Amino acid sequence: MEVIDGKFLSAQLKKEIEKEVDDLKEKGGKVPHLAAVLVGDNPASQSYVRSKVKFCDEVGFESTLIKKDESISQEELLDIVRDLNEDPYIDGYIVQLPLPRHIDPEVVNLTIDPKKDVDGFHPMNFGRMALGLPAYLPATPQGILMMLERYDIETSGKKCVVVGRSNIVGMPMAILMSQKRAFGNTTVTVVHSRTKNAEEEIRQADILIAAIGRANYITADMVKEGAVVIDVGINRVEDPTRKRGYRLVGDVDYANVSQKASHITPVPGGVGLMTVAALMMNTLKAAKKEIYN
Ligand code: L34
């Protein structure tokens, strides 16, 4: 069994991006500038956004963090988004999810300029992705593709099962894995809450992508011997023995599933770190106007 090491890959990508920034600067190009909008005080969101800002610092990007109280109105948030669309210094930006309940994330998403949508959540980018046109790919699926690529995992002709059908992970992942592309070309099944015999479906997977959001949902009996297991879940479970009072657990029962898998991603230290790295790659593409010009 081989662990797919997100920490190692993220450090590797960091170096590569840093070098590209140096090259850009040398050629007198613009230093990539990412903005992040963070609404409210969700501790997980704060920690994720913090690691995005830190990554920017480490590779030489500029970053702007816009923090707003959770009482902000939808219209006020949309004003911020429209300002970011117009700001020539900002190459790309994200509005960290989840948003407070009184704000409709779809409306916010539709207001983001697709050219600056480095999350790849706008329907324009989602549609272009689905059609195989140049697009910002959503960060988590893109991060997973980079894991498969950098561990040189054979995917062509394999059976891929994606568990979960969210707009930001499950659905785009299923589309990407079925496309004719390097580290795609799989036959995909999407397993969700209405799937009959879900466990039987999951057991067919050569490549299993778990994005359910339930701690330890995937147990060893659901996994085929030799499967590649990608764990997208980041669940906080109470743990009084830890300083923080909790520990992070994936959607996969790592201790037991790792006995059967050929490759597995850990939590923490797996997909989450790649999500951040993929966002940075998109920001670099935005600054270089690689997708749109
Ligand atoms: N708009 N909202 C927007 N874009 C995103 O790409 C995200 N996501 C998801 C939640 N909301 C979003 C993230 O940033 C999930 N996510 C994310 C980012 C980073 C990490 C996990 C999820 C991460 O760094 N995980 C670390 C551990 C972090 C910790 O200790 O809490 C890891 O090793 O998995």
py3Dmol code that shows the C-alpha trace and the ligand (Angstrom):
import py3Dmol

protein = """\
ATOM      1  CA  MET A   1       0.000   0.000   0.000  1.00  0.00           C
ATOM      2  CA  GLU A   2       1.235   3.465  -0.868  1.00  0.00           C
ATOM      3  CA  VAL A   3       0.065   6.618   0.849  1.00  0.00           C
ATOM      4  CA  ILE A   4      -0.699   9.461  -1.554  1.00  0.00           C
ATOM      5  CA  ASP A   5       1.052  12.202   0.354  1.00  0.00           C
ATOM      6  CA  GLY A   6      -0.768  15.523  -0.003  1.00  0.00           C
ATOM      7  CA  LYS A   7       1.779  17.291   2.133  1.00  0.00           C
ATOM      8  CA  PHE A   8       4.615  16.225  -0.128  1.00  0.00           C
ATOM      9  CA  LEU A   9       2.717  17.068  -3.334  1.00  0.00           C
ATOM     10  CA  SER A  10       1.592  20.419  -1.999  1.00  0.00           C
ATOM     11  CA  ALA A  11       5.195  21.314  -1.111  1.00  0.00           C
ATOM     12  CA  GLN A  12       6.298  20.232  -4.578  1.00  0.00           C
ATOM     13  CA  LEU A  13       3.605  22.363  -6.234  1.00  0.00           C
ATOM     14  CA  LYS A  14       4.495  25.267  -3.989  1.00  0.00           C
ATOM     15  CA  LYS A  15       8.058  25.205  -5.324  1.00  0.00           C
ATOM     16  CA  GLU A  16       6.860  25.004  -8.917  1.00  0.00           C
ATOM     17  CA  ILE A  17       4.465  27.917  -8.483  1.00  0.00           C
ATOM     18  CA  GLU A  18       7.117  29.964  -6.684  1.00  0.00           C
ATOM     19  CA  LYS A  19       9.436  29.496  -9.631  1.00  0.00           C
ATOM     20  CA  GLU A  20       6.730  30.600 -12.064  1.00  0.00           C
ATOM     21  CA  VAL A  21       6.143  33.734 -10.000  1.00  0.00           C
ATOM     22  CA  ASP A  22       9.868  34.499 -10.121  1.00  0.00           C
ATOM     23  CA  ASP A  23       9.807  34.060 -13.916  1.00  0.00           C
ATOM     24  CA  LEU A  24       6.770  36.306 -14.210  1.00  0.00           C
ATOM     25  CA  LYS A  25       8.466  39.006 -12.133  1.00  0.00           C
ATOM     26  CA  GLU A  26      11.637  38.733 -14.183  1.00  0.00           C
ATOM     27  CA  LYS A  27       9.678  39.306 -17.364  1.00  0.00           C
ATOM     28  CA  GLY A  28       8.013  42.336 -15.775  1.00  0.00           C
ATOM     29  CA  GLY A  29       4.666  40.564 -15.564  1.00  0.00           C
ATOM     30  CA  LYS A  30       2.041  41.058 -12.948  1.00  0.00           C
ATOM     31  CA  VAL A  31       2.377  39.313  -9.594  1.00  0.00           C
ATOM     32  CA  PRO A  32      -0.700  37.081  -9.176  1.00  0.00           C
ATOM     33  CA  HIS A  33      -3.177  38.530  -6.702  1.00  0.00           C
ATOM     34  CA  LEU A  34      -5.842  36.403  -5.009  1.00  0.00           C
ATOM     35  CA  ALA A  35      -8.648  37.812  -2.891  1.00  0.00           C
ATOM     36  CA  ALA A  36     -10.734  35.781  -0.470  1.00  0.00           C
ATOM     37  CA  VAL A  37     -14.029  36.833   1.056  1.00  0.00           C
ATOM     38  CA  LEU A  38     -14.758  35.236   4.411  1.00  0.00           C
ATOM     39  CA  VAL A  39     -18.177  35.777   5.995  1.00  0.00           C
ATOM     40  CA  GLY A  40     -18.812  34.890   9.624  1.00  0.00           C
ATOM     41  CA  ASP A  41     -16.650  33.023  12.076  1.00  0.00           C
ATOM     42  CA  ASN A  42     -16.903  29.351  11.123  1.00  0.00           C
ATOM     43  CA  PRO A  43     -13.665  27.965  12.598  1.00  0.00           C
ATOM     44  CA  ALA A  44     -13.070  25.507   9.736  1.00  0.00           C
ATOM     45  CA  SER A  45     -13.561  28.232   7.102  1.00  0.00           C
ATOM     46  CA  GLN A  46     -11.205  30.526   9.008  1.00  0.00           C
ATOM     47  CA  SER A  47      -8.554  27.837   9.055  1.00  0.00           C
ATOM     48  CA  TYR A  48      -8.938  27.022   5.334  1.00  0.00           C
ATOM     49  CA  VAL A  49      -8.777  30.669   4.314  1.00  0.00           C
ATOM     50  CA  ARG A  50      -5.769  31.184   6.553  1.00  0.00           C
ATOM     51  CA  SER A  51      -3.916  28.403   4.760  1.00  0.00           C
ATOM     52  CA  LYS A  52      -4.812  29.951   1.398  1.00  0.00           C
ATOM     53  CA  VAL A  53      -3.374  33.326   2.453  1.00  0.00           C
ATOM     54  CA  LYS A  54      -0.270  31.593   3.830  1.00  0.00           C
ATOM     55  CA  PHE A  55       0.253  29.717   0.571  1.00  0.00           C
ATOM     56  CA  CYS A  56       0.034  33.039  -1.294  1.00  0.00           C
ATOM     57  CA  ASP A  57       2.735  34.516   0.946  1.00  0.00           C
ATOM     58  CA  GLU A  58       4.968  31.503   0.466  1.00  0.00           C
ATOM     59  CA  VAL A  59       4.864  31.521  -3.332  1.00  0.00           C
ATOM     60  CA  GLY A  60       5.085  35.296  -3.688  1.00  0.00           C
ATOM     61  CA  PHE A  61       1.468  36.015  -4.631  1.00  0.00           C
ATOM     62  CA  GLU A  62      -0.289  39.046  -3.316  1.00  0.00           C
ATOM     63  CA  SER A  63      -3.424  38.354  -1.333  1.00  0.00           C
ATOM     64  CA  THR A  64      -6.318  40.330   0.059  1.00  0.00           C
ATOM     65  CA  LEU A  65      -8.540  38.939   2.776  1.00  0.00           C
ATOM     66  CA  ILE A  66     -11.955  40.553   3.127  1.00  0.00           C
ATOM     67  CA  LYS A  67     -13.581  39.525   6.405  1.00  0.00           C
ATOM     68  CA  LYS A  68     -17.213  40.357   7.073  1.00  0.00           C
ATOM     69  CA  ASP A  69     -19.506  39.803   9.988  1.00  0.00           C
ATOM     70  CA  GLU A  70     -22.145  37.138   9.475  1.00  0.00           C
ATOM     71  CA  SER A  71     -24.816  39.845   9.720  1.00  0.00           C
ATOM     72  CA  ILE A  72     -23.782  41.224   6.311  1.00  0.00           C
ATOM     73  CA  SER A  73     -26.740  41.454   3.922  1.00  0.00           C
ATOM     74  CA  GLN A  74     -26.793  39.664   0.595  1.00  0.00           C
ATOM     75  CA  GLU A  75     -26.811  43.010  -1.225  1.00  0.00           C
ATOM     76  CA  GLU A  76     -23.733  44.201   0.693  1.00  0.00           C
ATOM     77  CA  LEU A  77     -21.923  40.992  -0.163  1.00  0.00           C
ATOM     78  CA  LEU A  78     -22.905  41.342  -3.821  1.00  0.00           C
ATOM     79  CA  ASP A  79     -21.453  44.878  -3.772  1.00  0.00           C
ATOM     80  CA  ILE A  80     -18.144  43.443  -2.589  1.00  0.00           C
ATOM     81  CA  VAL A  81     -18.256  40.842  -5.341  1.00  0.00           C
ATOM     82  CA  ARG A  82     -19.000  43.486  -7.985  1.00  0.00           C
ATOM     83  CA  ASP A  83     -16.119  45.619  -6.697  1.00  0.00           C
ATOM     84  CA  LEU A  84     -13.775  42.634  -6.982  1.00  0.00           C
ATOM     85  CA  ASN A  85     -14.989  42.043 -10.542  1.00  0.00           C
ATOM     86  CA  GLU A  86     -13.978  45.616 -11.415  1.00  0.00           C
ATOM     87  CA  ASP A  87     -10.707  45.737  -9.472  1.00  0.00           C
ATOM     88  CA  PRO A  88      -7.861  45.514 -12.024  1.00  0.00           C
ATOM     89  CA  TYR A  89      -5.344  44.426  -9.363  1.00  0.00           C
ATOM     90  CA  ILE A  90      -7.276  41.303  -8.387  1.00  0.00           C
ATOM     91  CA  ASP A  91      -6.684  38.416 -10.802  1.00  0.00           C
ATOM     92  CA  GLY A  92      -8.990  35.972  -9.103  1.00  0.00           C
ATOM     93  CA  TYR A  93     -11.034  35.611  -5.953  1.00  0.00           C
ATOM     94  CA  ILE A  94     -13.151  33.238  -3.948  1.00  0.00           C
ATOM     95  CA  VAL A  95     -16.106  33.590  -1.617  1.00  0.00           C
ATOM     96  CA  GLN A  96     -15.497  30.930   1.014  1.00  0.00           C
ATOM     97  CA  LEU A  97     -18.424  28.566   1.607  1.00  0.00           C
ATOM     98  CA  PRO A  98     -20.595  27.938   3.546  1.00  0.00           C
ATOM     99  CA  LEU A  99     -22.340  31.323   3.674  1.00  0.00           C
ATOM    100  CA  PRO A 100     -24.877  32.313   6.364  1.00  0.00           C
ATOM    101  CA  ARG A 101     -28.381  31.020   5.688  1.00  0.00           C
ATOM    102  CA  HIS A 102     -29.841  34.387   4.689  1.00  0.00           C
ATOM    103  CA  ILE A 103     -27.468  34.567   1.710  1.00  0.00           C
ATOM    104  CA  ASP A 104     -28.144  32.543  -1.431  1.00  0.00           C
ATOM    105  CA  PRO A 105     -24.835  31.080  -2.604  1.00  0.00           C
ATOM    106  CA  GLU A 106     -26.233  30.635  -6.142  1.00  0.00           C
ATOM    107  CA  VAL A 107     -26.884  34.365  -6.466  1.00  0.00           C
ATOM    108  CA  VAL A 108     -23.396  35.179  -5.204  1.00  0.00           C
ATOM    109  CA  ASN A 109     -21.881  32.628  -7.539  1.00  0.00           C
ATOM    110  CA  LEU A 110     -23.717  34.035 -10.562  1.00  0.00           C
ATOM    111  CA  THR A 111     -22.423  37.518  -9.758  1.00  0.00           C
ATOM    112  CA  ILE A 112     -18.775  36.450  -9.836  1.00  0.00           C
ATOM    113  CA  ASP A 113     -17.027  37.324 -13.099  1.00  0.00           C
ATOM    114  CA  PRO A 114     -16.201  33.919 -14.653  1.00  0.00           C
ATOM    115  CA  LYS A 115     -12.774  35.275 -15.628  1.00  0.00           C
ATOM    116  CA  LYS A 116     -11.965  35.771 -11.942  1.00  0.00           C
ATOM    117  CA  ASP A 117     -13.759  32.660 -10.707  1.00  0.00           C
ATOM    118  CA  VAL A 118     -10.679  30.723  -9.609  1.00  0.00           C
ATOM    119  CA  ASP A 119     -12.919  28.343  -7.618  1.00  0.00           C
ATOM    120  CA  GLY A 120     -14.457  27.234 -10.924  1.00  0.00           C
ATOM    121  CA  PHE A 121     -17.959  27.328  -9.391  1.00  0.00           C
ATOM    122  CA  HIS A 122     -19.661  29.726 -11.846  1.00  0.00           C
ATOM    123  CA  PRO A 123     -21.966  27.961 -14.367  1.00  0.00           C
ATOM    124  CA  MET A 124     -19.790  29.334 -17.174  1.00  0.00           C
ATOM    125  CA  ASN A 125     -16.748  27.492 -15.822  1.00  0.00           C
ATOM    126  CA  PHE A 126     -18.730  24.422 -14.857  1.00  0.00           C
ATOM    127  CA  GLY A 127     -20.260  24.283 -18.336  1.00  0.00           C
ATOM    128  CA  ARG A 128     -16.938  24.795 -20.082  1.00  0.00           C
ATOM    129  CA  MET A 129     -15.403  22.107 -17.876  1.00  0.00           C
ATOM    130  CA  ALA A 130     -18.213  19.690 -18.773  1.00  0.00           C
ATOM    131  CA  LEU A 131     -17.733  20.426 -22.478  1.00  0.00           C
ATOM    132  CA  GLY A 132     -13.978  19.942 -22.252  1.00  0.00           C
ATOM    133  CA  LEU A 133     -13.260  23.606 -23.070  1.00  0.00           C
ATOM    134  CA  PRO A 134     -10.569  25.606 -21.247  1.00  0.00           C
ATOM    135  CA  ALA A 135     -11.970  26.494 -17.816  1.00  0.00           C
ATOM    136  CA  TYR A 136     -10.992  26.965 -14.213  1.00  0.00           C
ATOM    137  CA  LEU A 137     -11.527  23.515 -12.749  1.00  0.00           C
ATOM    138  CA  PRO A 138     -12.991  23.379  -9.246  1.00  0.00           C
ATOM    139  CA  ALA A 139     -10.117  23.114  -6.811  1.00  0.00           C
ATOM    140  CA  THR A 140     -10.875  19.836  -5.045  1.00  0.00           C
ATOM    141  CA  PRO A 141     -11.436  17.759  -8.213  1.00  0.00           C
ATOM    142  CA  GLN A 142      -8.400  19.384  -9.800  1.00  0.00           C
ATOM    143  CA  GLY A 143      -6.349  18.580  -6.722  1.00  0.00           C
ATOM    144  CA  ILE A 144      -7.454  14.943  -6.940  1.00  0.00           C
ATOM    145  CA  LEU A 145      -6.501  14.765 -10.622  1.00  0.00           C
ATOM    146  CA  MET A 146      -3.046  16.068  -9.692  1.00  0.00           C
ATOM    147  CA  MET A 147      -2.733  13.333  -7.057  1.00  0.00           C
ATOM    148  CA  LEU A 148      -3.577  10.643  -9.626  1.00  0.00           C
ATOM    149  CA  GLU A 149      -1.173  12.210 -12.099  1.00  0.00           C
ATOM    150  CA  ARG A 150       1.767  12.610  -9.755  1.00  0.00           C
ATOM    151  CA  TYR A 151       1.454   9.077  -8.446  1.00  0.00           C
ATOM    152  CA  ASP A 152       1.089   7.914 -12.032  1.00  0.00           C
ATOM    153  CA  ILE A 153      -2.074   5.945 -11.323  1.00  0.00           C
ATOM    154  CA  GLU A 154      -3.450   4.074 -14.302  1.00  0.00           C
ATOM    155  CA  THR A 155      -7.050   5.195 -14.803  1.00  0.00           C
ATOM    156  CA  SER A 156      -7.927   4.423 -18.417  1.00  0.00           C
ATOM    157  CA  GLY A 157     -10.641   1.759 -18.647  1.00  0.00           C
ATOM    158  CA  LYS A 158     -10.948   1.477 -14.864  1.00  0.00           C
ATOM    159  CA  LYS A 159     -14.144   1.617 -12.883  1.00  0.00           C
ATOM    160  CA  CYS A 160     -14.471   4.775 -10.810  1.00  0.00           C
ATOM    161  CA  VAL A 161     -17.094   5.185  -8.122  1.00  0.00           C
ATOM    162  CA  VAL A 162     -17.768   8.694  -6.803  1.00  0.00           C
ATOM    163  CA  VAL A 163     -19.726   8.707  -3.548  1.00  0.00           C
ATOM    164  CA  GLY A 164     -21.546  12.029  -3.151  1.00  0.00           C
ATOM    165  CA  ARG A 165     -23.034  14.364  -5.763  1.00  0.00           C
ATOM    166  CA  SER A 166     -22.277  17.886  -4.578  1.00  0.00           C
ATOM    167  CA  ASN A 167     -21.806  20.669  -7.115  1.00  0.00           C
ATOM    168  CA  ILE A 168     -18.286  21.368  -5.897  1.00  0.00           C
ATOM    169  CA  VAL A 169     -16.864  17.852  -5.597  1.00  0.00           C
ATOM    170  CA  GLY A 170     -18.948  14.812  -6.546  1.00  0.00           C
ATOM    171  CA  MET A 171     -20.570  16.008  -9.768  1.00  0.00           C
ATOM    172  CA  PRO A 172     -17.539  17.720 -11.338  1.00  0.00           C
ATOM    173  CA  MET A 173     -15.340  14.794 -10.279  1.00  0.00           C
ATOM    174  CA  ALA A 174     -17.674  12.322 -11.997  1.00  0.00           C
ATOM    175  CA  ILE A 175     -17.627  14.404 -15.187  1.00  0.00           C
ATOM    176  CA  LEU A 176     -13.849  14.817 -15.198  1.00  0.00           C
ATOM    177  CA  MET A 177     -13.155  11.148 -14.524  1.00  0.00           C
ATOM    178  CA  SER A 178     -15.370  10.114 -17.432  1.00  0.00           C
ATOM    179  CA  GLN A 179     -13.765  12.524 -19.900  1.00  0.00           C
ATOM    180  CA  LYS A 180     -11.213  11.619 -22.481  1.00  0.00           C
ATOM    181  CA  ARG A 181      -8.191  13.087 -20.764  1.00  0.00           C
ATOM    182  CA  ALA A 182      -4.993  12.017 -19.070  1.00  0.00           C
ATOM    183  CA  PHE A 183      -5.994  10.449 -15.731  1.00  0.00           C
ATOM    184  CA  GLY A 184      -9.616  10.217 -16.853  1.00  0.00           C
ATOM    185  CA  ASN A 185     -11.192   7.717 -19.242  1.00  0.00           C
ATOM    186  CA  THR A 186     -12.793   5.775 -16.404  1.00  0.00           C
ATOM    187  CA  THR A 187     -16.296   4.310 -16.307  1.00  0.00           C
ATOM    188  CA  VAL A 188     -18.015   6.300 -13.591  1.00  0.00           C
ATOM    189  CA  THR A 189     -20.797   5.475 -11.164  1.00  0.00           C
ATOM    190  CA  VAL A 190     -22.151   8.177  -8.865  1.00  0.00           C
ATOM    191  CA  VAL A 191     -23.443   6.745  -5.596  1.00  0.00           C
ATOM    192  CA  HIS A 192     -25.848   8.913  -3.582  1.00  0.00           C
ATOM    193  CA  SER A 193     -28.577   8.731  -0.950  1.00  0.00           C
ATOM    194  CA  ARG A 194     -31.069   7.083  -3.317  1.00  0.00           C
ATOM    195  CA  THR A 195     -28.693   4.479  -4.729  1.00  0.00           C
ATOM    196  CA  LYS A 196     -29.901   0.901  -4.338  1.00  0.00           C
ATOM    197  CA  ASN A 197     -27.252  -1.485  -3.026  1.00  0.00           C
ATOM    198  CA  ALA A 198     -24.770   1.343  -2.526  1.00  0.00           C
ATOM    199  CA  GLU A 199     -22.243  -0.936  -0.874  1.00  0.00           C
ATOM    200  CA  GLU A 200     -22.278  -3.323  -3.788  1.00  0.00           C
ATOM    201  CA  GLU A 201     -21.653  -0.441  -6.191  1.00  0.00           C
ATOM    202  CA  ILE A 202     -18.824   0.883  -4.049  1.00  0.00           C
ATOM    203  CA  ARG A 203     -17.215  -2.557  -3.940  1.00  0.00           C
ATOM    204  CA  GLN A 204     -16.846  -2.486  -7.741  1.00  0.00           C
ATOM    205  CA  ALA A 205     -14.541   0.520  -7.633  1.00  0.00           C
ATOM    206  CA  ASP A 206     -10.977   0.370  -8.915  1.00  0.00           C
ATOM    207  CA  ILE A 207     -10.832   4.047  -8.026  1.00  0.00           C
ATOM    208  CA  LEU A 208     -13.029   5.132  -5.140  1.00  0.00           C
ATOM    209  CA  ILE A 209     -13.641   8.817  -4.451  1.00  0.00           C
ATOM    210  CA  ALA A 210     -15.431   9.403  -1.157  1.00  0.00           C
ATOM    211  CA  ALA A 211     -17.072  12.813  -0.796  1.00  0.00           C
ATOM    212  CA  ILE A 212     -19.990  12.201   1.527  1.00  0.00           C
ATOM    213  CA  GLY A 213     -19.129  14.212   4.611  1.00  0.00           C
ATOM    214  CA  ARG A 214     -19.653  11.413   7.127  1.00  0.00           C
ATOM    215  CA  ALA A 215     -16.825  10.239   9.350  1.00  0.00           C
ATOM    216  CA  ASN A 216     -15.552   6.726   8.586  1.00  0.00           C
ATOM    217  CA  TYR A 217     -18.496   5.961   6.281  1.00  0.00           C
ATOM    218  CA  ILE A 218     -16.438   3.781   3.934  1.00  0.00           C
ATOM    219  CA  THR A 219     -15.446   0.630   5.786  1.00  0.00           C
ATOM    220  CA  ALA A 220     -13.021  -2.064   4.660  1.00  0.00           C
ATOM    221  CA  ASP A 221     -15.783  -4.505   3.641  1.00  0.00           C
ATOM    222  CA  MET A 222     -16.949  -1.972   1.008  1.00  0.00           C
ATOM    223  CA  VAL A 223     -13.560  -1.722  -0.670  1.00  0.00           C
ATOM    224  CA  LYS A 224     -12.158  -3.977  -3.344  1.00  0.00           C
ATOM    225  CA  GLU A 225      -8.690  -5.390  -2.764  1.00  0.00           C
ATOM    226  CA  GLY A 226      -6.133  -3.166  -4.531  1.00  0.00           C
ATOM    227  CA  ALA A 227      -8.449  -0.166  -5.015  1.00  0.00           C
ATOM    228  CA  VAL A 228      -7.171   3.408  -5.156  1.00  0.00           C
ATOM    229  CA  VAL A 229      -9.001   5.275  -2.388  1.00  0.00           C
ATOM    230  CA  ILE A 230      -9.358   9.061  -2.431  1.00  0.00           C
ATOM    231  CA  ASP A 231     -10.827  10.492   0.769  1.00  0.00           C
ATOM    232  CA  VAL A 232     -12.343  13.962   0.364  1.00  0.00           C
ATOM    233  CA  GLY A 233     -14.044  14.095   3.766  1.00  0.00           C
ATOM    234  CA  ILE A 234     -12.829  16.389   6.508  1.00  0.00           C
ATOM    235  CA  ASN A 235     -14.946  15.681   9.568  1.00  0.00           C
ATOM    236  CA  ARG A 236     -14.262  17.061  13.005  1.00  0.00           C
ATOM    237  CA  VAL A 237     -14.943  14.488  15.687  1.00  0.00           C
ATOM    238  CA  GLU A 238     -14.796  15.267  19.369  1.00  0.00           C
ATOM    239  CA  ASP A 239     -11.613  14.062  21.010  1.00  0.00           C
ATOM    240  CA  PRO A 240     -10.911  15.216  24.570  1.00  0.00           C
ATOM    241  CA  THR A 241      -7.366  13.810  24.369  1.00  0.00           C
ATOM    242  CA  ARG A 242      -6.465  16.491  21.797  1.00  0.00           C
ATOM    243  CA  LYS A 243      -5.520  20.047  22.673  1.00  0.00           C
ATOM    244  CA  ARG A 244      -8.111  21.433  20.260  1.00  0.00           C
ATOM    245  CA  GLY A 245     -10.792  19.087  21.620  1.00  0.00           C
ATOM    246  CA  TYR A 246     -11.337  17.394  18.259  1.00  0.00           C
ATOM    247  CA  ARG A 247      -9.523  15.477  15.569  1.00  0.00           C
ATOM    248  CA  LEU A 248     -10.004  15.328  11.811  1.00  0.00           C
ATOM    249  CA  VAL A 249     -11.384  12.160  10.300  1.00  0.00           C
ATOM    250  CA  GLY A 250     -12.067  11.400   6.669  1.00  0.00           C
ATOM    251  CA  ASP A 251     -15.056   9.672   5.088  1.00  0.00           C
ATOM    252  CA  VAL A 252     -12.930   6.515   4.963  1.00  0.00           C
ATOM    253  CA  ASP A 253     -12.069   4.226   7.864  1.00  0.00           C
ATOM    254  CA  TYR A 254      -8.380   4.703   7.158  1.00  0.00           C
ATOM    255  CA  ALA A 255      -6.910   2.176   9.600  1.00  0.00           C
ATOM    256  CA  ASN A 256      -8.804  -0.739   8.065  1.00  0.00           C
ATOM    257  CA  VAL A 257      -9.255   0.402   4.459  1.00  0.00           C
ATOM    258  CA  SER A 258      -5.531   1.099   4.105  1.00  0.00           C
ATOM    259  CA  GLN A 259      -4.963  -2.655   4.612  1.00  0.00           C
ATOM    260  CA  LYS A 260      -6.839  -3.364   1.371  1.00  0.00           C
ATOM    261  CA  ALA A 261      -6.098  -0.347  -0.824  1.00  0.00           C
ATOM    262  CA  SER A 262      -3.194  -0.095  -3.267  1.00  0.00           C
ATOM    263  CA  HIS A 263      -3.125   3.676  -2.694  1.00  0.00           C
ATOM    264  CA  ILE A 264      -4.932   5.848  -0.167  1.00  0.00           C
ATOM    265  CA  THR A 265      -5.049   9.530   0.760  1.00  0.00           C
ATOM    266  CA  PRO A 266      -4.804  10.410   4.458  1.00  0.00           C
ATOM    267  CA  VAL A 267      -6.864  12.963   6.404  1.00  0.00           C
ATOM    268  CA  PRO A 268      -5.388  15.362   7.332  1.00  0.00           C
ATOM    269  CA  GLY A 269      -2.531  15.660   4.875  1.00  0.00           C
ATOM    270  CA  GLY A 270      -4.406  14.581   1.757  1.00  0.00           C
ATOM    271  CA  VAL A 271      -7.015  16.107  -0.523  1.00  0.00           C
ATOM    272  CA  GLY A 272      -7.515  19.259   1.607  1.00  0.00           C
ATOM    273  CA  LEU A 273      -3.973  20.433   0.984  1.00  0.00           C
ATOM    274  CA  MET A 274      -4.358  19.746  -2.733  1.00  0.00           C
ATOM    275  CA  THR A 275      -7.517  21.876  -2.797  1.00  0.00           C
ATOM    276  CA  VAL A 276      -5.441  24.823  -1.647  1.00  0.00           C
ATOM    277  CA  ALA A 277      -2.633  24.077  -4.127  1.00  0.00           C
ATOM    278  CA  ALA A 278      -5.101  23.764  -7.030  1.00  0.00           C
ATOM    279  CA  LEU A 279      -6.640  27.132  -6.171  1.00  0.00           C
ATOM    280  CA  MET A 280      -3.163  28.645  -6.423  1.00  0.00           C
ATOM    281  CA  MET A 281      -2.617  27.060  -9.827  1.00  0.00           C
ATOM    282  CA  ASN A 282      -5.878  28.636 -10.990  1.00  0.00           C
ATOM    283  CA  THR A 283      -4.803  32.006  -9.628  1.00  0.00           C
ATOM    284  CA  LEU A 284      -1.551  31.733 -11.557  1.00  0.00           C
ATOM    285  CA  LYS A 285      -3.550  30.898 -14.697  1.00  0.00           C
ATOM    286  CA  ALA A 286      -5.750  33.931 -14.042  1.00  0.00           C
ATOM    287  CA  ALA A 287      -2.745  36.251 -13.763  1.00  0.00           C
ATOM    288  CA  LYS A 288      -1.274  34.769 -16.950  1.00  0.00           C
ATOM    289  CA  LYS A 289      -4.678  34.953 -18.676  1.00  0.00           C
ATOM    290  CA  GLU A 290      -4.336  31.336 -19.684  1.00  0.00           C
ATOM    291  CA  ILE A 291      -8.045  30.496 -19.708  1.00  0.00           C
ATOM    292  CA  TYR A 292      -9.595  33.805 -20.801  1.00  0.00           C
ATOM    293  CA  ASN A 293      -7.946  36.890 -22.217  1.00  0.00           C
TER     294      ASN A 293
END
"""
ligand_1 = """\
34
L34
N -15.442 28.942 -2.016
N -15.416 27.357 -0.339
C -14.892 27.836 -1.480
N -13.836 27.258 -2.114
C -13.270 26.147 -1.582
O -12.266 25.543 -2.223
C -13.761 25.632 -0.373
N -13.195 24.556 0.269
C -14.076 23.593 0.933
C -14.968 24.397 1.879
N -15.434 25.664 1.320
C -14.871 26.240 0.215
C -11.980 24.561 0.862
O -11.172 25.472 0.736
C -13.073 22.708 1.653
N -11.808 23.447 1.613
C -10.635 23.050 2.292
C -9.440 23.766 2.191
C -8.307 23.377 2.887
C -8.318 22.255 3.666
C -9.486 21.529 3.759
C -10.626 21.929 3.066
C -7.091 21.884 4.423
O -6.132 22.589 4.416
N -7.112 20.730 5.131
C -6.005 20.278 5.948
C -6.317 20.332 7.423
C -6.922 21.610 7.866
C -7.274 21.608 9.344
O -6.419 21.293 10.158
O -8.435 21.928 9.667
C -5.723 18.828 5.596
O -4.615 18.376 5.866
O -6.639 18.165 5.103
"""
view = py3Dmol.view(width=600, height=400)
view.addModel(protein, "pdb")
view.setStyle({"model": 0}, {"cartoon": {"style": "trace"}})
view.addModel(ligand_1, "xyz")
view.setStyle({"model": 1}, {"stick": {}})
view.zoomTo()
view.show()
